[in-house]
Amino acid sequence: MSVWLSVALAAAGVNVLLLLVLGSIWLRNYRQYGASHTLGLLVFAMFLLVQNLLWLYFYSLHPVFVGWFVNAGTDVQIGLTLLCGLETLALLILFKITWA
């Protein structure tokens, strides 16, 4: 397993955890206040959760994708890893704003 694959897998795992926490906060807030903005955030979190669960599957359990990723060029590996990493950064910002 390449370093970039491990980093991307870790980022997707962190994203899943952040989305579960954010989703639970937004669900609680939606039930309490009923704001449509909070419902929008909750739906957004659910779509991102599905996306990251799929990434976890592909990065860890799909042998054809793992083989392709390992044999792809470093630019492709870094690019896919950066996508997960940037999403992690964005979710951390949302988490900080939501938690405050």
Helices and strands as residue ranges (DSSP letters): H 3-33, H 36-60, H 63-71, H 74-99
